[in-house]
Every structure is written in C-alpha cells, then in structure tokens.
Amino acid sequence: MTTSVFAAATWNSQDTRLIAVTVIGIAIIVALIVWLKMNPFLALMVGSAFVGFAAGVPTGKIIANFESGVGSTLQEVGLLIALGAMLGKLLADSGGADQVIDKLLARARGAAIPWAITLVALIVGLPMFFEIGLVLLLPVIVLVTQRAKLPLMRVAIPALAALSVLHGLVPPHPGPLLAISAVHAELDTTLALGLVVAIPTVIICGPLLSITLARLVPVPAPVRAGGVDTTTPTTRSVDVKRPPSFGVTLFTVLLPVVLMLAKGLVDILISDSKDPVRTVFDFVGEPLAALTLAALVAMVTFGYAVGFEGGAIAARIAASVGPVAMVILIVGAGGGFKQTLIGAGVGDSVAKFANSSHISVLVLGFLVAVALRLATGSATVATVTASGIVAPLATGLSPTHAALLALAIGAGSLFLSHVNDAGFWLVKESFGLTVGQTFKTWSVMETAVSLVAFVITLLLSAVL
C-alpha cells in the first residue's frame, strides 16, 4: 500500500478492533505457554487461528497466511539453523571450541569476558543477519559461560546486543539498506553515523546491562545448545587425534562471515551485476551458500584433519540436527503468527494512525517503526513500512539528517521483541529459557537498545 493511500485513510473502528484482537491474541499465546504449559509451536498456531477468525479473515486465507509466514521464515532461517548446528557440533567435538575458549580466556578473565565476547560478536555480526550470527556464536557463548563459571546472561546479552544493533542500524544489513533507499540517504554517511550510534549502544545495552539482567535471571548455560552437548566437562571427542589449531578454527568459523562481507564489498565496488567477479561473490556470499561451504570445510578441518572417519563425521552431523528440530518449528510458527497479523491488516492500521500525526520527522519515524514492530514482530517490515510513510517528509533534509532519519527508523524497528517475533523464540529455545525469562532478558535488552540508539540519534541531530 502506498503512502498516498495511507494519507487519504483515517483511523476507524475497524482499526481499533484489529489492535484489540492483536493484544488478545498475544495474551492467549502467553497464557497457553505459561499457564497451560503448551508447546510454543502449538500455542502460536492457536493464537494465529484466533487472530485470523476474530479479525474476519476468510478461513482459507487464515491458513494461507500462516503457511506463507512459516515458509518465508524457514526459507531464511530454518536451513541456516540446521547448518549452524552442524558446524557447531563439529566445532565442539573436534576440540576447536576449546581452542577458541582457551584463547579467549587467556586474554580475558572474569569481568573482561563480556567485553571480549562483545568484540567477537561485533566482528561476526557486521556482515551477517542476526539469526546467522547467533547460530554461529551459540556454542562459543555456552561453552565460555560454562568454562568461566559465569551466569549465562553475562555472556549472552553482550553478544545478542552487538548482533541486534548491527542488524538494525548498520549497512549492509537489509533493514538499514531499505531505510537508506526509501529516505534517499547516503550509504557512506549512514554507515559512519550508524557506527557512531551503534558502539555506545552496544556498550550500554551489552556488557553493562548484562550485569543487571544476570542478577534478574541468574540461569546457567543450557544442557544443550544447538548441536553442542554441554553435559560433559569437555566437549572434545575421544576420537580426536590432533585437535585443530586456533588459526584453523578461526578460519573455519569466520569463513561464512568473510564470504558475506566480501559479497557486500564487491556489490559496492562493482556496479555491473553481470561482471564475473560479482557473479561469483553474489553466489558464495549468500548466507545459505556461505554456511554450506563452511559446513563442508568444517568436515575437513574439524573432521578428517583431526582423525575422524567418514562415518563418524556423518553420525555427528546427523546428531546435530535433532536438538534443533523443535527450535526450527517454533521459529517458523513465530513467522506464521507475524504473517497472520500482517494479512489481517494490523500493520496497515498502525500505519494509518501514525501517518495522521503531526510531529518531528525523526520522532515520527521512530514511533511508526515501534508501533509496527509491536504489531507485526518483524524489524524488516517495521523498517520498510515506516520508511515508506515518512519518505515524503524526508524531502529537503540534509544528507546528515536523512541518514539520522534512517537510523531513527532502524532504532524503532528493534523495540520490544515479544511473542510475534521469530527472534524471540530463537533466543528462548537456543538458551533454554522460559517465556518469562526471555521477556526479562531478551525483550528488556531489545527495548533498551531501541531507546538508547534513538536518544543518541536525537543528540546527534541536535549538534550536526
């Protein structure tokens, strides 16, 4: 729907009813999981059905919307979770994770560990989607937590904050790129200002906030995390004859990061989409291709090279997928609920309301993105729709303020992740948290990230 259509439309009783239905649907999901102990996958399906029927969506369309949301989410995330679990299993069983942990702990101990994991997450997360970065870092986060005997949130929150901030504010992530395009901001200016906003935001909402959240939810590392089993003192297999060196381990883990970052750089440097070099990097730099190549390389560096036979490698890869099967289903159902809300018109209702407001363009962009994030659960949908609504108001802005508008929208798109966000369920299942614990940690952190980033953006707009 275009901006002009939103401008012509006014808020009505149907829009009010849709928002009420959304709130009730979310409450039903939470109640089913928390009070009735229903599996989140089934609870999300029930909640989606309620929203569809209560919103007056045709019966066939209710199912189609849910299936579309599940399909699009698993298309982006499901295969990546499975590939990441395979990589994590081989990393752990070969002793590669031990190498990373030993090096990390050799240079950072106690209170310095959250800062070290933040730096690692910033490096890994720069070219990566949030979900991919979490999948790759999950075994390291869990094993570092165990080895250092720290509360899980002291290590997890810094990593999550770094990945989330980069995903929402810094190109070449899709959300920031879409906002930059919509408001006609300059890429280099937005990238520079994005880093200025991102660094203090990560510090405040990562290592510093983790102190409070670790006290609020003092949980240990989960028994299982992705493809990694933490029930034994060491994860290295007895079959390992020669564990991989730190350099080999780092190369294998960072290979998908390098490939995706290289794709972004080549796309910027080579404008011709038919150029052979760009064609190659456009393929190998896609997340699915990059992680597949990393898994294949890991079969050599973490498999044959350490003494595993082909059958042992295949068995480990098969064993890695079982623990993440339910995670994949729950994340997919979260995407289904998101699409159910969008299909019912909730996003359009929020957009119409926001478009009729008369406030500062930066504040408007932030608030519209917040409302859409709360309603749909998707940071990307919030960014795209909010950018389209405020784009006409961006005409005449200086390059600096156009970039700040894109960042304000990005900050709003990260606000309060909850049960309609697939990322909420990915974090919950990855770290073995309850719904309540996920709200107290992940949701609080996301809200803090959004607010801190927006405040810094406003401060920059006042001095630039």
C-alpha positions as CSV (number, residue, x, y, z in Angstrom):
1,M,0.0,0.0,0.0
2,T,1.4,3.4,-0.9
3,T,1.9,6.4,1.3
4,S,-0.8,8.4,-0.6
5,V,-3.4,5.7,0.3
6,F,-2.4,5.9,3.9
7,A,-2.6,9.7,3.8
8,A,-6.2,9.5,2.5
9,A,-7.3,6.9,5.0
10,T,-8.4,7.7,8.5
11,W,-8.4,5.7,11.7
12,N,-11.7,4.0,12.3
13,S,-13.5,1.4,14.5
14,Q,-12.2,-1.5,12.4
15,D,-8.6,-0.4,13.1
16,T,-9.3,-0.2,16.8
17,R,-10.8,-3.7,16.7
18,L,-7.7,-5.1,14.9
19,I,-5.4,-3.7,17.6
20,A,-7.6,-5.2,20.3
21,V,-7.6,-8.5,18.5
22,T,-3.8,-8.4,18.3
23,V,-3.4,-7.7,22.0
24,I,-5.8,-10.6,22.9
25,G,-4.1,-13.0,20.5
26,I,-0.7,-12.3,22.1
27,A,-2.2,-12.7,25.6
28,I,-3.7,-16.1,24.5
29,I,-0.3,-17.3,23.3
30,V,1.4,-16.2,26.5
31,A,-1.3,-17.8,28.7
32,L,-1.2,-21.1,26.8
33,I,2.6,-21.4,27.2
34,V,3.0,-20.0,30.7
35,W,-0.1,-21.4,32.5
36,L,-1.1,-24.4,30.5
37,K,2.5,-25.4,29.6
38,M,1.5,-25.9,26.0
39,N,4.3,-26.3,23.4
40,P,5.1,-22.9,21.9
41,F,4.7,-24.2,18.4
42,L,1.1,-25.3,19.1
43,A,0.4,-22.2,21.1
44,L,1.5,-19.9,18.2
45,M,-0.8,-21.9,15.8
46,V,-3.8,-21.4,18.2
47,G,-3.0,-17.7,18.6
48,S,-2.7,-17.3,14.9
49,A,-6.1,-19.0,14.3
50,F,-7.8,-16.8,16.9
51,V,-6.4,-13.6,15.3
52,G,-7.5,-14.7,11.9
53,F,-11.0,-15.6,12.8
54,A,-11.5,-12.6,15.1
55,A,-10.2,-10.2,12.5
56,G,-12.7,-11.5,9.9
57,V,-10.1,-13.0,7.6
58,P,-11.6,-15.7,5.2
59,T,-10.9,-19.2,6.5
60,G,-8.8,-20.3,3.6
61,K,-6.7,-17.1,3.9
62,I,-6.0,-17.7,7.6
63,I,-4.3,-20.9,6.8
64,A,-2.6,-19.5,3.7
65,N,-1.2,-16.5,5.7
66,F,0.2,-18.7,8.4
67,E,1.8,-21.1,5.9
68,S,3.3,-18.2,4.0
69,G,4.8,-16.8,7.2
70,V,6.2,-20.2,8.2
71,G,7.6,-20.8,4.7
72,S,9.3,-17.4,4.4
73,T,10.8,-17.6,7.9
74,L,12.2,-21.1,7.5
75,Q,13.3,-20.2,4.0
76,E,15.6,-17.6,5.6
77,V,16.3,-19.1,8.9
78,G,15.5,-22.8,9.1
79,L,18.2,-24.1,6.9
80,L,20.7,-21.7,8.4
81,I,19.9,-23.0,11.9
82,A,20.5,-26.6,10.8
83,L,23.8,-25.8,9.0
84,G,24.9,-23.8,12.0
85,A,24.1,-26.7,14.3
86,M,26.3,-29.0,12.1
87,L,29.1,-26.5,12.2
88,G,28.7,-26.1,15.9
89,K,28.7,-29.9,16.5
90,L,31.9,-30.4,14.6
91,L,33.5,-27.4,16.2
92,A,32.8,-28.7,19.7
93,D,33.6,-32.4,19.1
94,S,36.9,-31.7,17.3
95,G,38.2,-29.5,20.1
96,G,38.0,-26.3,18.0
97,A,35.7,-24.7,20.5
98,D,38.1,-25.4,23.3
99,Q,40.8,-23.6,21.3
100,V,38.7,-20.5,20.9
101,I,37.7,-20.6,24.6
102,D,41.3,-21.1,25.8
103,K,42.5,-18.2,23.7
104,L,39.6,-16.0,24.8
105,L,40.0,-16.8,28.5
106,A,43.8,-16.5,28.2
107,R,43.4,-12.8,27.4
108,A,40.1,-12.1,29.2
109,R,39.0,-13.4,32.6
110,G,36.2,-12.6,34.9
111,A,34.6,-9.2,34.2
112,A,36.6,-8.8,31.0
113,I,34.9,-11.8,29.3
114,P,31.6,-10.0,28.4
115,W,33.7,-7.3,26.7
116,A,35.7,-9.9,24.7
117,I,32.5,-11.7,23.5
118,T,31.1,-8.3,22.5
119,L,34.1,-7.7,20.3
120,V,33.8,-11.1,18.8
121,A,30.0,-10.6,18.1
122,L,30.7,-7.2,16.5
123,I,33.2,-8.8,14.1
124,V,31.0,-11.7,13.3
125,G,27.8,-9.7,13.1
126,L,28.9,-6.9,10.8
127,P,28.0,-8.7,7.5
128,M,25.5,-11.2,9.0
129,F,21.8,-11.5,9.7
130,F,21.1,-11.6,13.4
131,E,19.9,-15.2,13.3
132,I,23.1,-16.4,11.5
133,G,25.4,-14.7,13.9
134,L,23.6,-16.2,16.9
135,V,23.7,-19.7,15.3
136,L,27.5,-19.4,14.8
137,L,28.2,-17.9,18.2
138,L,25.9,-20.1,20.2
139,P,28.4,-22.9,21.0
140,V,31.1,-20.4,21.9
141,I,28.7,-18.4,24.2
142,V,27.5,-21.5,26.0
143,L,31.0,-23.1,26.4
144,V,32.6,-19.9,27.5
145,T,29.8,-19.5,30.1
146,Q,30.5,-23.0,31.4
147,R,34.2,-22.7,31.5
148,A,34.3,-19.2,33.1
149,K,31.6,-20.2,35.6
150,L,29.6,-17.0,34.8
151,P,25.8,-16.6,34.7
152,L,24.6,-17.2,31.2
153,M,23.3,-13.7,30.7
154,R,26.7,-12.1,31.4
155,V,28.0,-13.6,28.2
156,A,24.8,-14.0,26.1
157,I,23.4,-10.4,26.5
158,P,26.6,-8.7,25.2
159,A,26.7,-11.0,22.1
160,L,22.9,-10.5,21.5
161,A,23.2,-6.7,21.9
162,A,26.0,-6.5,19.4
163,L,24.3,-8.7,16.8
164,S,20.9,-6.9,17.2
165,V,22.4,-3.4,17.0
166,L,24.3,-4.1,13.8
167,H,21.2,-5.8,12.3
168,G,19.0,-2.8,12.9
169,L,21.4,0.1,12.3
170,V,24.4,-0.7,10.2
171,P,24.6,-1.4,6.4
172,P,25.0,-3.9,4.7
173,H,22.1,-5.4,6.8
174,P,18.8,-5.3,4.8
175,G,16.8,-3.1,7.2
176,P,19.2,-0.2,7.1
177,L,19.7,-0.5,3.4
178,L,15.9,-0.4,2.8
179,A,15.6,2.7,5.0
180,I,18.5,4.4,3.3
181,S,16.9,3.8,-0.1
182,A,13.5,5.0,1.0
183,V,14.5,8.3,2.5
184,H,17.3,8.9,-0.1
185,A,20.1,8.9,2.5
186,E,23.7,8.4,1.5
187,L,25.2,5.0,2.3
188,D,28.6,6.2,3.5
189,T,27.1,8.9,5.7
190,T,24.6,6.4,7.2
191,L,27.3,3.8,7.7
192,A,29.6,6.3,9.5
193,L,26.8,7.7,11.7
194,G,25.4,4.2,12.3
195,L,28.7,3.1,13.8
196,V,28.8,6.2,16.0
197,V,25.3,5.3,17.3
198,A,26.0,1.5,17.4
199,I,29.2,1.5,19.5
200,P,27.9,3.3,22.7
201,T,24.5,1.5,22.3
202,V,26.3,-1.9,22.3
203,I,28.4,-0.9,25.3
204,I,25.4,0.3,27.4
205,C,23.0,-2.5,26.4
206,G,25.5,-5.3,26.3
207,P,28.3,-5.6,28.9
208,L,26.8,-3.0,31.2
209,L,23.2,-4.1,31.1
210,S,24.1,-7.7,31.4
211,I,25.2,-7.1,35.0
212,T,21.6,-6.3,35.9
213,L,20.0,-8.9,33.7
214,A,22.2,-11.7,35.0
215,R,21.1,-10.9,38.6
216,L,17.5,-10.7,37.5
217,V,17.6,-14.1,35.6
218,P,20.6,-16.0,37.1
219,V,20.4,-19.1,34.9
220,P,23.3,-21.3,34.0
221,A,24.3,-22.4,30.5
222,P,21.7,-24.8,28.9
223,V,22.5,-28.6,28.8
224,R,22.1,-28.5,25.0
225,A,22.7,-25.6,22.7
226,G,22.2,-26.2,19.0
227,G,24.4,-29.1,18.1
228,V,26.6,-28.8,21.2
229,D,26.1,-31.0,24.3
230,T,27.4,-29.4,27.4
231,T,26.8,-32.3,29.8
232,T,30.4,-33.4,29.9
233,P,33.3,-31.3,31.3
234,T,34.9,-31.1,27.9
235,T,33.2,-31.3,24.5
236,R,36.2,-32.8,22.7
237,S,35.6,-36.3,21.3
238,V,37.9,-39.1,22.4
239,D,38.4,-39.9,18.7
240,V,40.3,-36.7,18.2
241,K,44.0,-37.4,17.4
242,R,45.1,-33.9,16.6
243,P,42.8,-31.0,17.5
244,P,42.6,-28.1,15.1
245,S,44.9,-25.1,15.7
246,F,43.4,-21.8,16.8
247,G,44.2,-20.4,13.3
248,V,42.4,-23.2,11.5
249,T,39.5,-22.9,13.9
250,L,39.2,-19.2,13.4
251,F,39.4,-19.6,9.6
252,T,36.6,-22.2,9.6
253,V,34.3,-20.2,11.9
254,L,34.8,-16.9,10.2
255,L,34.7,-18.3,6.6
256,P,31.0,-17.5,6.1
257,V,31.5,-14.1,7.7
258,V,34.3,-13.3,5.3
259,L,32.3,-14.5,2.3
260,M,29.2,-12.5,3.2
261,L,31.3,-9.4,3.9
262,A,33.2,-9.8,0.6
263,K,29.8,-10.0,-1.2
264,G,28.8,-6.7,0.3
265,L,32.1,-5.0,-0.7
266,V,32.1,-6.4,-4.2
267,D,28.5,-5.2,-4.7
268,I,29.6,-1.7,-3.7
269,L,32.8,-1.7,-5.8
270,I,31.4,-3.4,-8.9
271,S,28.2,-1.9,-10.2
272,D,27.8,-4.2,-13.2
273,S,25.7,-7.2,-11.9
274,K,26.9,-9.3,-14.9
275,D,30.6,-8.9,-14.0
276,P,32.1,-12.4,-13.5
277,V,33.7,-11.5,-10.2
278,R,30.5,-10.1,-8.8
279,T,28.5,-13.1,-10.1
280,V,30.8,-15.4,-8.1
281,F,30.7,-13.4,-4.9
282,D,26.9,-12.9,-5.2
283,F,26.6,-16.7,-5.1
284,V,29.2,-17.7,-2.4
285,G,28.3,-14.6,-0.3
286,E,24.6,-15.6,0.1
287,P,24.0,-16.8,3.7
288,L,22.9,-20.3,2.6
289,A,25.8,-20.8,0.2
290,A,28.3,-19.3,2.7
291,L,27.2,-21.5,5.6
292,T,27.0,-24.6,3.4
293,L,30.6,-24.0,2.2
294,A,31.6,-23.5,5.9
295,A,30.0,-26.8,6.9
296,L,31.8,-28.6,4.0
297,V,35.1,-27.0,5.0
298,A,34.4,-28.0,8.7
299,M,34.0,-31.6,7.6
300,V,37.7,-31.4,6.6
301,T,39.2,-29.1,9.2
302,F,37.1,-30.4,12.1
303,G,36.6,-33.9,10.7
304,Y,39.1,-35.7,8.5
305,A,42.0,-33.5,9.7
306,V,41.5,-34.3,13.3
307,G,41.3,-38.1,12.7
308,F,37.5,-38.7,12.3
309,E,36.5,-41.2,9.6
310,G,33.7,-40.5,7.1
311,G,31.1,-42.5,9.1
312,A,31.9,-40.6,12.3
313,I,31.6,-37.3,10.6
314,A,28.2,-38.3,9.1
315,A,27.0,-39.5,12.5
316,R,27.9,-36.2,14.2
317,I,26.2,-34.2,11.5
318,A,23.0,-36.3,11.9
319,A,23.2,-35.9,15.7
320,S,23.5,-32.2,15.5
321,V,20.1,-31.7,13.8
322,G,17.9,-33.5,16.3
323,P,18.3,-30.9,19.1
324,V,17.4,-28.0,16.8
325,A,14.3,-29.6,15.1
326,M,11.8,-28.1,17.6
327,V,13.7,-24.8,17.6
328,I,13.1,-24.6,13.8
329,L,9.4,-25.4,14.1
330,I,8.9,-22.8,16.8
331,V,10.8,-20.1,14.9
332,G,8.7,-20.9,11.8
333,A,5.5,-20.7,13.8
334,G,6.6,-17.3,15.1
335,G,6.9,-16.2,11.5
336,G,3.5,-17.6,10.8
337,F,1.9,-15.5,13.6
338,K,3.7,-12.4,12.2
339,Q,2.3,-13.0,8.7
340,T,-1.2,-13.7,10.2
341,L,-1.1,-10.2,11.8
342,I,0.1,-8.6,8.5
343,G,-2.5,-10.4,6.5
344,A,-5.3,-9.3,8.9
345,G,-4.3,-5.7,8.2
346,V,-2.8,-4.8,11.6
347,G,0.3,-3.2,10.1
348,D,-1.9,-1.0,7.8
349,S,-4.0,0.1,10.8
350,V,-0.9,1.2,12.7
351,A,0.5,2.9,9.6
352,K,-2.7,5.0,9.1
353,F,-2.7,6.1,12.7
354,A,0.9,7.2,12.5
355,N,0.6,8.9,9.2
356,S,-2.1,11.3,10.6
357,S,0.2,12.5,13.4
358,H,2.0,15.9,13.1
359,I,5.3,15.6,14.9
360,S,9.1,15.8,14.2
361,V,10.1,13.6,11.3
362,L,12.7,11.8,13.4
363,V,10.2,11.1,16.2
364,L,7.5,10.1,13.8
365,G,9.8,7.7,12.0
366,F,10.8,6.1,15.3
367,L,7.3,5.9,16.7
368,V,5.8,4.4,13.5
369,A,8.6,1.8,13.4
370,V,7.9,1.0,17.1
371,A,4.2,0.6,16.5
372,L,4.7,-1.7,13.5
373,R,7.4,-3.7,15.3
374,L,5.0,-4.3,18.2
375,A,2.1,-5.2,15.9
376,T,3.9,-7.4,13.4
377,G,7.0,-8.6,15.2
378,S,9.2,-8.0,12.1
379,A,12.0,-5.5,12.3
380,T,12.3,-5.5,8.5
381,V,8.5,-5.0,8.0
382,A,8.6,-2.2,10.5
383,T,11.6,-0.5,8.7
384,V,10.1,-0.9,5.2
385,T,6.6,0.4,6.1
386,A,7.8,3.2,8.4
387,S,10.3,4.4,5.7
388,G,7.5,4.5,3.1
389,I,5.3,6.6,5.4
390,V,7.9,9.2,6.3
391,A,9.7,9.2,3.0
392,P,7.8,12.3,1.6
393,L,8.7,14.2,4.8
394,A,12.4,13.5,4.2
395,T,12.4,15.7,1.1
396,G,14.8,18.6,1.6
397,L,16.6,17.1,4.5
398,S,20.4,17.4,4.5
399,P,22.4,14.2,3.9
400,T,23.3,14.1,7.6
401,H,19.7,14.4,8.8
402,A,18.4,11.9,6.1
403,A,20.9,9.4,7.5
404,L,19.8,10.1,11.0
405,L,16.1,9.6,10.0
406,A,17.1,6.1,8.6
407,L,18.8,5.4,11.9
408,A,15.8,6.6,13.9
409,I,13.6,4.2,11.9
410,G,16.1,1.4,12.5
411,A,16.1,2.1,16.2
412,G,12.3,1.9,16.4
413,S,12.3,-1.4,14.5
414,L,14.2,-3.1,17.3
415,F,11.8,-2.1,20.1
416,L,10.4,-4.8,22.5
417,S,10.7,-8.1,20.7
418,H,7.9,-10.4,22.0
419,V,5.9,-13.5,21.1
420,N,5.1,-12.4,17.5
421,D,8.9,-12.2,16.7
422,A,10.6,-15.3,15.4
423,G,13.8,-13.9,17.1
424,F,12.1,-14.1,20.5
425,W,11.6,-17.8,20.1
426,L,15.1,-18.4,18.6
427,V,16.7,-16.8,21.7
428,K,14.3,-18.6,24.1
429,E,14.9,-22.1,22.6
430,S,18.6,-21.5,22.0
431,F,19.4,-20.7,25.6
432,G,16.7,-22.9,27.2
433,L,14.8,-20.0,28.8
434,T,11.2,-19.8,29.9
435,V,8.9,-17.3,28.3
436,G,9.1,-15.1,31.4
437,Q,12.9,-15.3,31.4
438,T,13.0,-14.4,27.8
439,F,10.9,-11.3,28.4
440,K,13.1,-10.3,31.4
441,T,16.3,-10.6,29.4
442,W,16.0,-10.5,25.6
443,S,12.9,-8.3,25.4
444,V,14.3,-5.8,28.0
445,M,17.6,-5.7,26.1
446,E,15.9,-5.1,22.8
447,T,13.9,-2.2,24.3
448,A,17.0,-0.7,25.8
449,V,18.8,-1.0,22.5
450,S,16.0,0.8,20.8
451,L,15.7,3.6,23.3
452,V,19.4,4.2,23.7
453,A,20.0,4.2,20.0
454,F,17.2,6.7,19.4
455,V,18.4,9.0,22.2
456,I,21.9,9.1,20.7
457,T,20.4,9.7,17.2
458,L,18.4,12.7,18.6
459,L,21.5,14.1,20.3
460,L,23.4,13.8,17.0
461,S,20.6,15.6,15.2
462,A,20.9,18.5,17.7
463,V,24.6,19.0,17.1
464,L,25.1,18.1,13.4
